[in-house]
Amino acid sequence: MKEKVLITGASGFLGFHLIEAALANNLDVYAAVRIGSNIDHLKNLPITFAYPDFTNLFKLRNEIIAGQYDYIIHAAGLTKGKNEEEYNMVNAQYSLTLGKAAQTSQASIKKFIFISSLAAVGPIDKYANSINELTPENPVTSYGKSKLLAEGMLQQLTLPLIILRPTAVYGPRDKDIFIMFKAIKRGIEIYLGKQNQQLSFIYVKDVANLAISALFSNRKGVYNIADGNNYTRYDLAIYLKQYLNQKTIKFHLSKNVVEITAFILEYSMRMFNKTSVLNREKLNELLASNWACDIKKAKNELGFVPKYDLDKGLKESVDWYRQNKWL
């Protein structure tokens, strides 16, 4: 009999790849989605849909008891919120409710994986250093703060808990970093500010495969996740231009121009009760000098060996976007 895994956020970018990795590992997948979510891309997969209510501990505990899940991967979360309260409710309070439901249910949960973010730590200033698990947390956005809050809440529970903190995740079906793909395709290469930056990336399949393999680990704890390489601010565009066979015009926007633009976009979108992709708070992450990530702990304790560097991952991503007519 197959073991069961409940994957939250299943309709999202990472959720799709988690499902694929779980199926490849012969797990019985229960895909937790919101009612009304677009699940067209999941309908042909051999999975069962679940519709948990993260606002109700009683209902959520009954859902887990009825499902008799062996594992839970909590990947659901809010990446674009209107305010700090909304981030904290969805990313922290809902995570706590799920954790409490798992802890108090009659089901024997063998592993609870929480997909956090390197944003929970925040960038560092010292250019020669890398972020590791001992780096003091100093998140610079409400998103990062809510993820850190969720981590703390879950760590107070009695759970077989592993927390994964992936850095910037990219790959097929992503819509955020994909903005850069579209800009390069149009011959435009835009940078915010002129400062040097040290960045890290992780291909979505490496995140998904690690999350699934971690289900069977006897470890608990927090792990930073990246592909193990450090990149300059220009490397992403260098590879994209090569694979898209595209020349570009490069623009460096001054910090003042970027801040004014972010303010205008933020205010304009607020009038329509929407959230801008670029806002003043997000600039704290986008303009940070150092997002380099040390993954020694994940390698040593979880056996994490990334299969993709930025070069290989972007090539596969471009191929997928072309085949599916996104580019």
N, C-alpha and C positions, 0 to 999 in steps of 0.2 A: 504494500500500500504506500502510495506517495505521501511524502510529508507536505504539509500545507504552509504557505507563506502568504501573509496579508501585506500587500504593498499599497501604501497610501500615496496620493498624488500620482496615481497610475496614468491619468490622461495627459500628464505633462511631458515635457522634454526628457528629463531624466527617467521619469516613471516608465516610459515606453521601453527604454534600454534595460531598465531593471527587470521588466517582465521578460524580455527576450533572454537575458542572462539566466533568470530563474528557470525558464522553460528548458533552456539548454542543459541545466543541471537537474532535470527530471523532477522539478518541484510542481506541486499542484498550486497554481497561482490564483489568488483572490485579489482582484484589482479594485481597490477602494477609490471611487470617484464621486463627484458631486452630481446630484440630479440636475440634468440640463447641460452637463459638460459635453464637449464634442468628443465622442468615442468612436467615430467612424474608422479611424486608423487601428482600432483594437478589435473590431467586431469579428474579424476572421481568425483571431488567435484563440487557442484552446484554453480559455480562462473563464473564471466565474466573476461576475461583477458584484461588488458590495457597496452599500451606501450608508456608511457609518455617520452618526450624528455626533460630532466632536463637542457639541455644546451640552450634551446630556450624559453624565457619567453612568447612570443606571442603564440607559439604552445601549451605551457603548460596551459596558461590561457584559450585557446579555448577548450582544453581537459576537463578542469574542468567545463566550461560553458556547454559543450555538455553532460557531465556526470551527471550534477546537483547533485553532491554528498552532502550529509548532513554532513559527517564527513571525516576527513583525519587522518590516522595514518602513520607517516613517519618513517619507520623502515629501509629503505635502507641506506647503508653506506659501507665504506671501512674499513676493519679491518687489512688488510695487504697491505701497500703501499710502493712504492719505495723511496719516499721522502716526506718531509713536504708539498711541493707544491701539490703533488697528493692527500694527505689526505685533505688539505684545499679545494681543488677544489671539490672533491666528497662529503665530509662530511659537509662542511660549505657553499660553493658557491651554490651547487645544492639545499641544504636545503633552502637557502635564495630565490632562484628562485622559488621553489615550494611555499614558504610562500607568496611571492609577487603575484604569480599567484592566489593563494587562496584569498588574500586580495582584489585584483583588479577585480576579476571575478564577474559575476552577480549572481553566486550561493551563497546561504546563508549557509556558513559553520558554523555549530553549535559548533564544537570543532575540534581543530587541536592538535593532540598528537605527540610530537617529542620524539622518543626513543634516548636518549643520553646515557651516561655511567658514572659510578662512577669514571672512569678514567679522566673525565673532572675536577674533584676535585683533584684527586691524593691522594696518601697515606699520613698518618700523622706519626710523630715520637713518640709522647707521647703514650706509650703502654697502659696506663689506660683509654685513651679517645676513643671516637667513632666519626666518620665523620658524621656531620649533615649539614643541609642546610645553616648554618651560618659559616661553616668552610671556611677559605680563600682558594680560588682555587689555586692550584699549580700543574697542570698536569705535569707528568714526561716523557711523550711520545708524539710524533707528533700526534698520534691518539687521545689521551686525549685533546691535545691543539686544535685540529680541532673540536672536539665535543663542547668544551667550546666556541670556536669562533662561531660555528653554533648557540648555545644557545643565545649568545649576539646579533647576527644578527636577529634572529627570535623575540627576545624580543623588538626590535626596531619597529616592525610592529604592526599594529592594528589587532590582531588575538585573538580568544578565545583559548589561548595557555596553554597547560599543558606539562611540560617537565618531563619525567621520567628518572631517573639515576639508572638503575639496576647495581648491583655489578656483580661478576662472574656468568654468566648464564650457566646452564647445563641442560641436559635432552635428551630425544629421538631426534635423528637426529643431535645433536651437534657433531662436529668433532675436537674441540680444547681440551676441558677437556677430551674428549674420548681417547686422547693419553695416559692419565693416566690409563684408563681402560685397554687398550691393554698391557701396561707395566706390570701392576699387574697380568694380565692373564698369562703373560710369566714368572712370578715369580721375576720381577725386580721392586724395589721401589727406585726411585732416587730423591734426594733432592739437591737443589742448595744452597750451603752454610750451615752453622750450626747455624745461629742466630734463636732466637725465633721469631715466627710470629703469628699475630692475623688476621684471615681471615674471610671473609663473602661470602656467596653463596646465590643464588636464583634459584629455580626450574622454568623452562621455562613456565610451565602452570600457575604459580602464576603471572609471568610478563604479560602473554597474557590476563589472566582474569582481572587483574587490568587495563590494557590499555583499554579494552572494557568497563568496568564499569565506567572508568573515562570519557568516551565519554558523559555520561549522568549526569556528575557532573556540578554543577554551580561554581566550583572552577577554579582558574587559578594559575599558579606558578610552582615552581620546587620542585620535590620530589625524595629523595633518596630511593632506593628499594633494600631490602634484605629479608632474611627469619626471621630476628629478633634475630638470635643467632650469637655468636662469636665462631670461631673454631681455633684449633691449626693447624699447618702445617701437622700434622699426621692424623687428623680425617678422611679426605677423604679416605686415604688408609685403615684405620682401618675398615670402613664400606665396602669398596670394597672387601677387603680380606674375610670378613665374607660372603658376598653374592656370591662371586665367588668361595668360598671354596678353597682359594689359599694361600699357604705360600710363602713368598718372601725373597729375599736377599736385605738388605737395604744399599744403598750407599749415602754418603754425599760428594758431589763434592765441593772442595774448591772454593772460589770466584775467585781466579786467574785462575784456570782450566776452570771454567765456562766462564769467560770473553774471554779467548783465544779461546775456542770452538765456542763461539758466533761470534767472529771476523772471524774465518775461514769459518763458515757456511755462514755468511753474504757476505763475499768476493766471495766465490765460487758460491753462487746463483746469485750474481750480474753479473757474467760472462755470465750467461744464461738468463739474463734479468728477473730474478724471485726474489721473496722476501722470505727470510728464516723465518720460524716460530719462531726460536730463533735468536735474534740479540742483539747487545749491548744496544740499546735503550730499548728493551723489558725487559732487566734485571732490569731496574729501577723499573718496576712494580713487577717482579717476586721475587726480593730480598728485597722488602720493608717490614718493620717490622709490619705495622699496616694498615689493610684494614677494620677494624671493622666499622659497619654502623648502625647509629641510624635511625629508621624508624617511630619515634613517629609522625612526621608531616603527613606522608602518612596515618597512622592509624587514626589520629584525623580528618583530613580534607577529605580524600578520602574513609574512612571506610575500609582501607586495612587490611585484616586478612589473612596472608599466611597460606595455607593449608598443606604445605610441609616443614619439616625440612630436613637437609642433609641426615639423616638416611632413611626417607620415600622416599625422592626423588631419592636417589641412588638405592634403591631397585627396584622402578618402572622403572628406566632407564636401569638397568641390565636386567630386564625381557624383556624390549623392544628390546635391542640390541641382546639378545639371540634369541628371536622369529623371528627377522628379519635377523638373521645370520651375524650380525656385529661382534659378539664375538664367 
